[in-house]
Amino acid sequence: MTTALPAQATSPGPHLPDPRHLRLVGHDAQHGPAGDGTASLVGYLVLVPEGTDPAQLFAEGVARPEIRPVAYTDAPPAQGRGDEAVRIDPARHVAAVDGHELDLTYLEFELLAHLVRHPHHVHSREQLMVRIWGYDHIGDGRTVDVHVARLRRKLGAAHRHRIVTVRRVGYKYVPEQ
């Protein structure tokens, strides 16, 4: 079974038409009702140029066009986040201070990236544990304290003050003014 856009639903421009105007074409399901041990159906959304019969793409004895997955290699690199001094590049999983990459563990990077993504927002230790370590982690707020101490050391004397302790609450990131 394939899904196709009716001719009246196609519109010029980069945007896809309203999905409510899609129609199903092709064979009816030839498998039994769900739960009777037969193979389940898998559906694919196939966008084809106007005037193309999508049923012919899957007909037997017909030469099929080459179908390639969409490659994202031509996309521009992800923009780093942060301020002028501390930069986070989530695509490369790299943090840099004053242009020098930091040697961070996975959890240190995730913690720093989360704090930098939410500047001036106070995060409790419990919120950070859930967000960074996950719901099923066994530990306490001291784990966060240890990782913050390591991050401050790695940020260096010039930038360690950016991770601010909010007494009896948690931590926040304060970017360069």
C-alpha positions in Angstrom: 0.0 0.0 0.0 1.3 3.5 -0.8 0.3 7.0 0.1 0.1 9.6 -2.6 -0.8 13.3 -2.8 -3.8 14.0 -5.0 -3.1 16.5 -7.8 -5.2 19.2 -6.3 -3.3 19.0 -3.0 0.1 19.7 -4.5 1.2 23.3 -4.1 4.3 25.0 -5.2 6.9 26.0 -2.7 8.9 24.3 -0.1 6.0 23.3 2.2 4.1 20.1 2.0 0.4 20.2 1.6 -2.1 19.6 4.4 -1.8 15.9 5.3 -5.6 15.6 5.5 -5.6 15.7 1.7 -3.6 12.5 1.4 -5.3 9.4 -0.1 -4.4 5.8 0.0 -3.7 4.0 -3.3 -2.7 0.4 -4.1 -3.8 -3.0 -2.9 -6.1 -3.6 0.1 -4.5 -5.4 3.0 -4.2 -9.1 2.2 -3.3 -10.1 5.7 -5.7 -11.4 8.3 -6.9 -9.2 11.2 -4.3 -8.3 13.8 -3.6 -10.8 16.4 -4.1 -14.0 14.3 -0.4 -14.7 13.9 0.0 -13.2 10.4 2.7 -10.7 9.6 1.9 -7.1 10.5 1.8 -4.4 7.8 4.5 -1.8 7.4 3.6 1.5 5.8 5.8 4.0 4.0 5.2 7.5 3.0 6.4 8.0 -0.6 6.4 11.5 -2.1 6.4 11.4 -5.9 6.3 14.1 -8.5 2.9 15.2 -9.8 1.6 13.0 -12.6 3.5 9.9 -11.4 1.3 6.9 -10.6 2.7 5.8 -7.2 1.2 2.3 -7.6 3.6 1.8 -10.6 6.6 2.3 -8.3 5.8 -1.0 -6.7 4.3 -3.0 -9.5 6.0 -6.2 -10.5 8.0 -6.2 -13.8 8.4 -2.4 -13.8 11.8 -0.9 -13.6 12.0 1.0 -10.3 13.8 4.3 -9.8 16.8 4.3 -7.5 15.5 5.1 -4.0 18.2 6.7 -1.7 17.9 7.8 1.9 18.1 11.5 2.4 21.6 12.6 3.2 22.2 15.4 5.6 25.8 15.9 4.9 25.2 19.1 3.0 23.5 20.7 6.0 25.4 23.5 7.6 27.2 22.6 10.8 25.2 23.0 14.0 25.6 26.3 15.6 27.4 26.2 18.9 25.6 27.5 21.9 26.9 29.5 24.8 28.6 32.9 25.2 31.8 34.2 23.8 34.0 32.3 26.4 32.2 29.0 26.8 30.9 27.4 23.7 28.9 24.1 23.3 28.8 22.2 20.1 26.2 19.5 20.5 26.7 18.0 17.1 30.4 17.3 17.8 29.8 16.8 21.5 32.5 19.3 22.3 32.8 22.1 24.8 35.4 24.8 24.4 36.6 27.6 26.7 38.3 30.6 25.0 38.6 28.5 21.9 40.3 25.6 23.6 38.4 22.3 23.7 37.8 20.8 27.1 38.5 17.2 28.0 35.1 16.3 29.5 33.5 13.0 30.3 30.1 12.2 28.9 28.3 13.3 32.0 30.4 16.4 32.5 29.6 17.5 28.9 25.9 16.8 29.4 25.8 18.7 32.6 27.7 21.7 31.2 25.6 21.7 28.0 22.3 21.6 30.0 23.4 24.5 32.2 24.6 26.6 29.3 21.4 25.9 27.3 19.4 27.4 30.3 21.4 30.4 31.5 20.3 32.1 34.7 17.9 29.2 35.4 18.4 27.6 38.8 18.4 23.8 38.6 18.0 21.8 41.7 20.3 18.8 42.2 17.3 16.5 41.9 16.3 18.1 38.5 19.9 17.7 37.3 20.0 14.1 38.4 16.8 13.3 36.5 17.8 15.3 33.4 21.4 14.2 33.1 21.7 10.8 34.9 18.1 9.6 34.3 15.3 8.5 36.4 16.7 5.1 37.3 20.1 6.4 38.6 20.8 5.5 42.2 22.6 8.3 43.9 22.1 11.6 45.6 22.8 15.3 45.1 26.4 14.8 46.1 27.0 13.2 42.7 26.0 16.5 41.1 28.3 18.4 43.5 31.3 16.3 42.6 30.6 16.8 38.8 30.2 20.5 39.2 33.5 20.7 41.1 35.2 18.8 38.3 33.6 21.1 35.7 34.7 24.2 37.6 38.3 22.9 37.7 38.2 22.2 33.9 36.7 25.6 33.1 39.7 27.2 34.9 40.2 30.1 37.2 38.9 32.6 34.7 35.6 30.9 34.1 34.8 28.7 37.1 32.6 31.4 38.6 30.1 30.9 35.7 28.6 27.9 37.5 27.0 29.5 40.5 25.9 27.6 43.6 22.5 28.7 44.8 22.6 27.7 48.5 20.2 25.0 49.5 18.8 24.8 46.0 21.2 23.9 43.2 23.2 25.5 40.4 22.9 27.9 37.6 25.0 29.1 34.7 25.8 32.8 34.4 27.1 33.7 30.9 29.6 36.5 30.3 28.0 39.9 30.6 
